[in-house]
Amino acid sequence: MKAAVLKEIPGNLEISEVSIDAPGPREVLIRTAAAGLCHSDLHFMEGKYPYMTPAVLGHESAGIVEAVGRDVSYVKPGDHVITCLSVFCGHCSYCIEGRPSLCSNKEVECNRGPGEAPRLSIDGAPAFQFLNLSSFAEQMLVHEHAIVKIREDMPLDRAALIGCGVMTGVGAVFRTASVQAGETVAVVGCGGIGLAAVQGARIAGAGRIIAVDMVESKLEIARQMGATDTVNAADVDAVLAVHELTGGGVHKSFEAVGLKQTAEQCFGMLRNGGTATVIGMIPVGTMVEVHGVDFLFEKKLQGSNMGSNQFRTDMPRLVDMYLDGRLMLDEMVSARISLDDINEGFEAMKSGSVARSVIEF
């Protein structure tokens, strides 16, 4: 099969022939229909996060089941599925406490052992599977706990967005921060994850939703998706602007960029008692600094892993929200590209000119 392979870090992706094994007892073989380009992939390509090479990247995807292992009963060939990097073992302390996105056992329980044949290989040598998925490929071979079955009337190119960016942004609002009706919200960064957070705040009933970005076209999309106010951080001090708009700060803020500066800005936008949630992937080794005295005013700074999701229940609900018109996904797709155009897609991401590019297979 054709796949996009990261062979050196930092580096671009190379379209290569990759061999994929048959499903093991609890594995599922999927024909990839669509995969979104996520900023997380770019972090690994640029070396901001370490990974083994060669690796087939990609983790935001949807497809159709082609074959299943002998012990799989959850899906069958022909089923439509969304993948999720929040693979769960089902029996560690995090899983049984209802926090499967923090599963501590998935690398052991949901992967092949060192004595087994690799799922992916290049010219007979093992290739690394990225975040248990590797969806920049015509097929995926994954553990059954890496997928969720969805309605067949859901367009798979839109369903792919739910697999990471939408689940992460909406989940951060619903699950991590528990935004309440009437609360004021600020979202810093209006890429795919930030736009999903804006929508999550709208669906949750937030009274005021302030979108912050440095690209006016992205702020316009945010307005379409529910932002009541926008702040162009290229023109003004974003923290000061949010305080002026709200008369003292927001109840909840969300960082959707992955930078030290924006994380600190989100904390600075809070009113007393407010909570700032970091959704973006801040590079390894980067320290975030806040004024210690602010903790006396019960301000909180917290992280979010994939929106604290319970994806087997959350993602079908997001599908329903899209199909009944509450969740806007069509407007988030800036470009549809082929696998061969993947590096150009990441260049567009670097320029800040797109919300989401989607590979259609």
ZINORJO-V64849 format. One record per residue. N is the residue number from 0. RES is the residue in three letters. PSI is psi in whole degrees, -180 to 180 (NA if undefined). BURIAL is I if it has 24 or more other C-alpha atoms within 12 Angstrom, else O. Layout:
BEGIN
n-><N | N>
res-><RES | RES>
psi-><PSI | PSI>
burial-><BURIAL | BURIAL>
END
This chain:
BEGIN
n-><0 | 1 | 2 | 3 | 4 | 5 | 6 | 7 | 8 | 9 | 10 | 11 | 12 | 13 | 14 | 15 | 16 | 17 | 18 | 19 | 20 | 21 | 22 | 23 | 24 | 25 | 26 | 27 | 28 | 29 | 30 | 31 | 32 | 33 | 34 | 35 | 36 | 37 | 38 | 39 | 40 | 41 | 42 | 43 | 44 | 45 | 46 | 47 | 48 | 49 | 50 | 51 | 52 | 53 | 54 | 55 | 56 | 57 | 58 | 59 | 60 | 61 | 62 | 63 | 64 | 65 | 66 | 67 | 68 | 69 | 70 | 71 | 72 | 73 | 74 | 75 | 76 | 77 | 78 | 79 | 80 | 81 | 82 | 83 | 84 | 85 | 86 | 87 | 88 | 89 | 90 | 91 | 92 | 93 | 94 | 95 | 96 | 97 | 98 | 99 | 100 | 101 | 102 | 103 | 104 | 105 | 106 | 107 | 108 | 109 | 110 | 111 | 112 | 113 | 114 | 115 | 116 | 117 | 118 | 119 | 120 | 121 | 122 | 123 | 124 | 125 | 126 | 127 | 128 | 129 | 130 | 131 | 132 | 133 | 134 | 135 | 136 | 137 | 138 | 139 | 140 | 141 | 142 | 143 | 144 | 145 | 146 | 147 | 148 | 149 | 150 | 151 | 152 | 153 | 154 | 155 | 156 | 157 | 158 | 159 | 160 | 161 | 162 | 163 | 164 | 165 | 166 | 167 | 168 | 169 | 170 | 171 | 172 | 173 | 174 | 175 | 176 | 177 | 178 | 179 | 180 | 181 | 182 | 183 | 184 | 185 | 186 | 187 | 188 | 189 | 190 | 191 | 192 | 193 | 194 | 195 | 196 | 197 | 198 | 199 | 200 | 201 | 202 | 203 | 204 | 205 | 206 | 207 | 208 | 209 | 210 | 211 | 212 | 213 | 214 | 215 | 216 | 217 | 218 | 219 | 220 | 221 | 222 | 223 | 224 | 225 | 226 | 227 | 228 | 229 | 230 | 231 | 232 | 233 | 234 | 235 | 236 | 237 | 238 | 239 | 240 | 241 | 242 | 243 | 244 | 245 | 246 | 247 | 248 | 249 | 250 | 251 | 252 | 253 | 254 | 255 | 256 | 257 | 258 | 259 | 260 | 261 | 262 | 263 | 264 | 265 | 266 | 267 | 268 | 269 | 270 | 271 | 272 | 273 | 274 | 275 | 276 | 277 | 278 | 279 | 280 | 281 | 282 | 283 | 284 | 285 | 286 | 287 | 288 | 289 | 290 | 291 | 292 | 293 | 294 | 295 | 296 | 297 | 298 | 299 | 300 | 301 | 302 | 303 | 304 | 305 | 306 | 307 | 308 | 309 | 310 | 311 | 312 | 313 | 314 | 315 | 316 | 317 | 318 | 319 | 320 | 321 | 322 | 323 | 324 | 325 | 326 | 327 | 328 | 329 | 330 | 331 | 332 | 333 | 334 | 335 | 336 | 337 | 338 | 339 | 340 | 341 | 342 | 343 | 344 | 345 | 346 | 347 | 348 | 349 | 350 | 351 | 352 | 353 | 354 | 355 | 356 | 357 | 358 | 359 | 360>
res-><MET | LYS | ALA | ALA | VAL | LEU | LYS | GLU | ILE | PRO | GLY | ASN | LEU | GLU | ILE | SER | GLU | VAL | SER | ILE | ASP | ALA | PRO | GLY | PRO | ARG | GLU | VAL | LEU | ILE | ARG | THR | ALA | ALA | ALA | GLY | LEU | CYS | HIS | SER | ASP | LEU | HIS | PHE | MET | GLU | GLY | LYS | TYR | PRO | TYR | MET | THR | PRO | ALA | VAL | LEU | GLY | HIS | GLU | SER | ALA | GLY | ILE | VAL | GLU | ALA | VAL | GLY | ARG | ASP | VAL | SER | TYR | VAL | LYS | PRO | GLY | ASP | HIS | VAL | ILE | THR | CYS | LEU | SER | VAL | PHE | CYS | GLY | HIS | CYS | SER | TYR | CYS | ILE | GLU | GLY | ARG | PRO | SER | LEU | CYS | SER | ASN | LYS | GLU | VAL | GLU | CYS | ASN | ARG | GLY | PRO | GLY | GLU | ALA | PRO | ARG | LEU | SER | ILE | ASP | GLY | ALA | PRO | ALA | PHE | GLN | PHE | LEU | ASN | LEU | SER | SER | PHE | ALA | GLU | GLN | MET | LEU | VAL | HIS | GLU | HIS | ALA | ILE | VAL | LYS | ILE | ARG | GLU | ASP | MET | PRO | LEU | ASP | ARG | ALA | ALA | LEU | ILE | GLY | CYS | GLY | VAL | MET | THR | GLY | VAL | GLY | ALA | VAL | PHE | ARG | THR | ALA | SER | VAL | GLN | ALA | GLY | GLU | THR | VAL | ALA | VAL | VAL | GLY | CYS | GLY | GLY | ILE | GLY | LEU | ALA | ALA | VAL | GLN | GLY | ALA | ARG | ILE | ALA | GLY | ALA | GLY | ARG | ILE | ILE | ALA | VAL | ASP | MET | VAL | GLU | SER | LYS | LEU | GLU | ILE | ALA | ARG | GLN | MET | GLY | ALA | THR | ASP | THR | VAL | ASN | ALA | ALA | ASP | VAL | ASP | ALA | VAL | LEU | ALA | VAL | HIS | GLU | LEU | THR | GLY | GLY | GLY | VAL | HIS | LYS | SER | PHE | GLU | ALA | VAL | GLY | LEU | LYS | GLN | THR | ALA | GLU | GLN | CYS | PHE | GLY | MET | LEU | ARG | ASN | GLY | GLY | THR | ALA | THR | VAL | ILE | GLY | MET | ILE | PRO | VAL | GLY | THR | MET | VAL | GLU | VAL | HIS | GLY | VAL | ASP | PHE | LEU | PHE | GLU | LYS | LYS | LEU | GLN | GLY | SER | ASN | MET | GLY | SER | ASN | GLN | PHE | ARG | THR | ASP | MET | PRO | ARG | LEU | VAL | ASP | MET | TYR | LEU | ASP | GLY | ARG | LEU | MET | LEU | ASP | GLU | MET | VAL | SER | ALA | ARG | ILE | SER | LEU | ASP | ASP | ILE | ASN | GLU | GLY | PHE | GLU | ALA | MET | LYS | SER | GLY | SER | VAL | ALA | ARG | SER | VAL | ILE | GLU | PHE>
psi-><159 | 139 | 158 | 117 | 133 | 112 | -22 | 154 | 128 | 157 | 167 | 173 | 145 | 133 | 117 | 164 | 124 | 136 | 143 | 136 | 172 | 157 | 137 | -175 | -39 | 28 | 158 | 130 | 127 | 137 | 114 | 129 | -40 | 150 | 131 | 149 | 119 | 149 | -26 | -41 | -42 | -37 | -42 | -37 | -35 | -6 | 12 | -23 | 140 | 153 | 161 | 151 | 155 | 144 | 140 | 113 | -177 | 137 | 1 | 98 | 166 | 154 | -165 | 133 | 130 | -38 | 155 | 155 | 169 | -24 | 6 | 125 | -11 | -39 | 166 | 163 | 135 | -18 | 145 | 135 | 155 | 140 | 160 | 136 | -11 | 57 | 141 | 144 | -34 | -8 | 5 | 173 | -37 | -43 | -46 | -15 | 4 | 22 | 60 | -20 | -16 | 14 | 130 | -2 | -1 | -34 | -30 | -46 | -27 | 14 | 166 | 149 | 168 | -25 | -2 | 159 | 143 | 153 | -38 | 145 | 155 | 118 | 39 | -9 | 145 | 141 | 146 | 140 | 128 | 119 | 38 | 13 | -69 | 72 | 2 | 59 | 158 | -22 | 156 | 142 | 112 | 162 | 149 | -21 | 13 | 6 | 159 | 136 | 138 | 170 | 142 | -10 | 4 | 122 | 129 | -26 | -31 | -35 | -34 | -37 | -32 | -27 | -23 | -72 | -47 | -44 | -40 | -48 | -50 | -41 | -38 | -36 | -50 | -49 | -52 | -50 | -16 | 57 | 132 | 154 | 133 | -13 | 155 | 141 | 141 | 136 | 119 | 113 | 115 | 43 | -160 | -45 | -42 | -41 | -35 | -38 | -40 | -45 | -39 | -41 | -41 | -47 | -35 | -12 | 23 | 142 | -34 | 132 | 113 | 118 | 134 | 128 | 174 | 3 | 119 | -35 | -35 | -36 | -34 | -42 | -40 | -39 | -40 | -31 | 2 | -4 | 130 | -24 | 153 | 149 | 121 | 106 | -7 | -19 | -26 | 167 | 112 | -40 | -46 | -41 | -42 | -41 | -38 | -39 | -34 | -9 | 33 | -1 | 170 | 160 | -42 | 137 | 154 | 126 | 117 | 34 | -48 | 40 | 150 | -48 | -45 | -31 | -42 | -36 | -42 | -41 | -38 | -20 | -7 | 147 | 169 | 134 | 1 | 168 | 127 | 129 | 122 | 115 | -37 | 160 | 98 | 131 | 146 | 135 | -9 | 131 | 137 | 131 | 134 | 161 | 117 | -34 | -22 | -24 | -21 | -19 | 22 | 31 | 144 | 144 | 120 | 161 | 170 | 128 | 108 | 38 | 23 | 39 | 155 | 78 | -26 | -27 | -35 | -44 | -42 | -33 | -38 | -36 | -47 | -41 | -36 | -47 | -23 | 6 | 0 | -33 | 122 | 116 | -33 | -42 | -16 | -18 | 109 | -31 | 145 | 125 | 170 | 166 | -34 | -22 | 16 | -40 | -36 | -35 | -40 | -31 | -40 | -37 | -44 | -34 | -15 | 16 | -6 | 153 | -54 | 134 | 140 | 128 | 129 | 124 | NA>
burial-><I | I | I | I | I | I | I | O | O | O | O | I | I | I | I | I | O | I | I | I | I | I | I | I | O | I | I | I | I | I | I | I | I | I | I | I | I | I | I | I | I | I | I | I | I | O | O | O | O | O | I | O | I | I | I | I | I | I | I | I | I | I | I | I | I | I | I | I | I | O | O | O | O | I | I | I | O | O | I | I | I | I | I | I | I | I | I | I | I | I | O | O | O | O | I | O | O | O | I | I | I | I | I | O | O | I | I | O | O | I | I | I | O | O | O | O | O | I | I | I | I | I | O | O | O | I | I | I | I | I | I | I | I | I | I | I | I | I | I | I | I | I | I | I | I | I | I | I | I | I | I | O | O | I | I | I | I | I | I | I | I | I | I | I | I | I | I | I | I | I | I | I | I | I | I | I | I | I | I | O | O | O | I | I | I | I | I | I | I | I | I | I | I | I | I | I | I | I | I | I | I | I | I | I | I | I | I | I | I | I | I | I | I | I | I | I | O | I | I | I | I | I | I | I | I | I | I | I | I | I | I | I | I | O | O | O | O | I | I | I | I | I | I | O | I | I | O | O | I | I | I | I | I | I | I | I | I | I | I | I | I | I | I | I | I | I | I | I | I | I | I | I | O | I | I | I | I | I | I | I | I | I | I | O | O | O | O | I | O | O | O | O | O | O | O | O | O | O | I | I | I | I | I | I | I | I | I | I | I | I | I | I | O | I | I | I | I | I | I | O | O | I | O | O | O | O | I | I | I | I | I | I | I | I | I | I | I | I | I | I | I | I | I | O | I | I | O | I | I | I | O | I | I | I | I | I | I | I | I | I | I>
END
